[in-house]
Amino acid sequence: MRLLIVEDNPDLAGWLGRALTQARYTVDVAHDGEEAEEMLAVADYAAMVLDLSLPKIDGMTLLRNIRRAGNKTPVIILTANASLDGRVAGLDAGADDYLAKPFELPELEARLRALIRRGHDLANPEISVGDLTLHSSTRQFYLGGTLLALTPREHSVLEFLILRSGTPVSKSALLQSVFGFDADVDPSTIELYVHRLRKKIEGASVEIATLRGLGYLLRAL
């Protein structure tokens, strides 16, 4: 899953980006509101972590702008202003959740998982296609009830596909979701990860089908 961190403190942004990358997210970072607005206009994110004290465009204005533009990306605000008035203002501007600084990383990760489930309208914490199951609370995959061993990139590709199961996914969308803006990656790299995943689910009641001109489709057999 792809996240956008909007934070002008480079140390905090770097630490948070590394931590969430280790948690198997693809992370893009914007250091001001203007940069974030440009990134949100051209990329889809599972969620955004937003600081309010930003240069160029402050966080509250950014939030109002993207909501007026119809952008429904789930947003969790991180801020040192934990007052009731501040929380109310943020939620009224379109935020989905609010976490005061300093915060504990496990709580932020749990709140992000909850936001993403709601963003994908997942009332059930388990998503199944054939005998492949994603436990959204732990973000682990099981195949026929057995934990499926995946590399971080394989996990990102399969997670993107299962969250859109039944819908064709283009190579470019997969590439952007898995590698983000910063990576200079050949589009054929996605073919390698899909090939590896097919080997790992071979013989199961699920497949990654190639649809000519459309991309890939995860479906039950």
Residue pairs with C-beta under 8 A, 6 or more apart in sequence:
1 25
1 26
1 46
1 47
1 116
1 156
1 159
1 160
1 163
1 177
2 25
2 26
2 27
2 28
2 43
2 44
2 45
2 46
2 176
2 177
2 178
2 180
3 20
3 25
3 26
3 27
3 28
3 45
3 46
3 47
3 48
3 49
3 112
4 27
4 28
4 29
4 30
4 36
4 39
4 40
4 43
4 45
4 47
4 48
4 49
4 73
5 13
5 16
5 17
5 20
5 27
5 28
5 29
5 30
5 48
5 49
6 29
6 30
6 31
6 33
6 36
6 48
6 49
6 50
6 51
6 54
6 59
6 62
7 13
7 16
7 29
7 31
7 49
7 51
7 78
8 31
8 32
8 51
8 53
8 54
8 55
9 51
10 31
13 29
13 31
14 29
16 49
17 27
17 29
19 105
20 27
20 109
20 112
21 27
23 109
24 139
24 152
24 155
24 156
24 159
25 46
26 156
26 177
26 178
26 179
26 180
27 180
28 39
28 43
28 45
28 180
28 181
28 182
30 36
30 39
31 55
32 54
32 55
32 56
32 57
33 54
33 55
33 56
33 57
33 58
33 59
33 61
33 62
34 56
34 57
35 56
36 48
36 50
36 54
36 57
36 62
37 57
37 62
37 65
37 66
39 181
40 48
40 66
40 71
40 73
41 69
43 176
43 181
44 73
44 173
44 176
44 177
45 73
46 73
46 74
46 116
46 119
47 73
47 74
47 75
47 76
47 112
47 115
47 116
47 119
48 73
48 74
48 75
48 76
49 76
49 78
49 108
49 112
50 59
50 62
50 63
50 75
50 76
50 77
50 78
50 95
51 59
51 77
51 78
51 79
52 58
52 59
52 60
52 77
52 79
52 81
52 90
53 59
53 79
53 80
54 62
57 65
59 77
59 79
60 89
60 90
60 93
63 75
63 77
63 90
63 93
63 94
63 95
64 93
64 94
66 73
66 94
67 93
67 94
72 119
73 119
74 96
74 97
74 115
74 116
74 118
74 119
75 94
75 95
75 96
75 97
76 95
76 96
76 97
76 98
76 99
76 108
76 111
76 112
76 115
77 90
77 95
77 97
77 98
77 99
78 99
78 100
78 101
78 103
78 108
79 86
79 90
79 98
79 100
79 101
80 100
80 101
81 100
82 100
87 98
90 98
91 98
96 115
96 118
97 111
97 114
97 115
99 107
99 108
99 111
113 136
113 137
113 139
116 136
117 125
117 136
120 163
122 136
125 135
125 136
125 137
126 133
126 134
126 135
126 136
127 133
127 134
127 136
127 162
127 163
127 165
128 134
129 162
129 165
129 206
129 218
129 219
129 220
130 204
130 205
130 206
130 207
130 219
130 220
130 221
131 143
131 144
131 145
131 204
131 205
131 206
132 141
132 142
132 143
132 148
132 162
132 201
132 204
132 206
132 218
133 141
133 142
133 143
134 140
134 141
134 158
134 159
134 162
134 163
135 141
135 142
139 155
139 159
140 147
140 148
141 147
141 148
141 150
141 155
141 158
141 159
142 148
143 200
143 201
143 204
144 204
148 200
148 201
149 200
150 158
150 197
150 200
151 196
153 178
153 193
154 193
154 196
154 197
154 200
156 177
156 178
157 174
157 178
157 190
157 193
157 194
157 197
158 197
158 218
160 169
160 173
160 174
160 177
160 178
161 169
161 174
161 208
161 216
161 217
161 218
162 218
164 218
165 217
165 218
165 219
166 217
166 218
166 219
167 217
168 211
168 214
168 215
168 216
168 217
169 215
169 216
169 217
170 214
170 215
171 187
171 190
171 191
171 215
171 216
172 187
173 215
174 190
174 215
174 216
175 185
175 187
175 189
175 190
178 190
178 193
179 185
179 189
194 208
194 216
197 208
198 207
198 208
201 207
201 208
204 221
205 220
205 221
206 218
206 219
206 220
206 221
207 218
207 219
207 221
208 216
208 217
208 218
209 216
209 217
209 218
209 219
210 216
211 217
